[in-house]
């Protein structure tokens, strides 16, 4: 036997022992394990992103071609708008087969190829899941209306008489006329919160619940990392004729979450639930047993109010009102999405102020509550304001979600119906049809001419230009990556000036400060150095990288009009 063997053995044991000892002295923070708490999500519709075969419609092969662009932008996860077979009367939110791929955007094989290519690049995929309703062309509904004795009849909500409240609670007021519509085949009224061609599914039915689980399992097996669950408050309601506020079945949410996690421990459900703050807990669950993520629609409305008025006071209140959530839950923040900006929770006066600033013409407004415009035209292409808005998006205490085309400042086409105005094809280059398709015509017009036309606003041009919005957003994403405190930590707000939002985030003993000026006028602010703060390192000023020392425990900072600054506390140069 080697004479040194006992010594080596002893040494090895010592190492093991010290390792296990060390392990006990590091507190693992479960927040770090949860990818969705500190990710950047990019939302796109395959149909409008990139056409590969020249038929004028975007497709999965086209999306594959652009994955390196998305990786280069720095996003972590893609949220795909509905791509299942559909008559597309609500842009795919009217699903006719939950298990398929719409032939306009490819085959199931193309989808699998896309999933593989996304995985190679470390991009997660979240898909829209529209279970509140089906298309009226779905075989379930066809059976349901033809044969009232069929089990499928019970998968929808029916009544034999027209309910008194048949025209209350519409999702699309001004366009939609009723929520209970007569079906001459079934000779009964059926319930639909959205358009009449989208009959609501009845989640009180246990067979439907199990079918919904099969659908989720199917897509999880295809490799998706989660679902953006459409219209959650409507999905869980028990449609009750004559009752304006029907009962909600919150156990449907917890059941889904449990089911999804059982199949894939890291998969998530991101809910579309525009609810008042006091209801958040019902959706997140007291201890995180509900949705892992929700879009913060509440903050979004006050965000635009703050942009419109130049004062973030009510935004601060909205952030505080939505602060409480289980440790495992996360907010998804956004500036614009694929729908109208919903300003329904503002007072009429406040809403009018936002209309006045960002959508004064009635053609820009929709459903008596919102604005159907993209951000760049709303802000009149005001670059400092746009940059400040995106900096803030990446600095809000949650997970930022950006919509395709926002990163280059795309515009809208108000000639298109309702929300289609903000869903025009992606502008890749100044080639014909914006480089979106080689067909002479895209299935939906690309924006051409003027300040927002593809000739001026496109990815290729902005990639070449270091001062472009695209490059600024790329840089902001890089910056956000270096500040996990924002997604994972605790936060507080200090009021330093009426036009300035100052936030401080702390995680594992490290802190970041961000300041955003909502006024077009420069603001001189003075802030108190917290105990233990020795100096600040500015992260947004790439050229100078200066340390800011406090004078008498205070920092004096000058923010230009719509200026923003991010600092790391006590970071050495
Ligand atoms: C919410 C989606 O965001 C919207 O685009 C759609 O029209 C409705 N749900 C109905 O599915």
Boltz pocket constraint, residues with backbone or C-beta under 6 A from the ligand:
constraints:
  - pocket:
      binder: B
      contacts: [[A, 90], [A, 93], [A, 94], [A, 130], [A, 194], [A, 230], [A, 231], [A, 272], [A, 338], [A, 339]]
      max_distance: 6.0
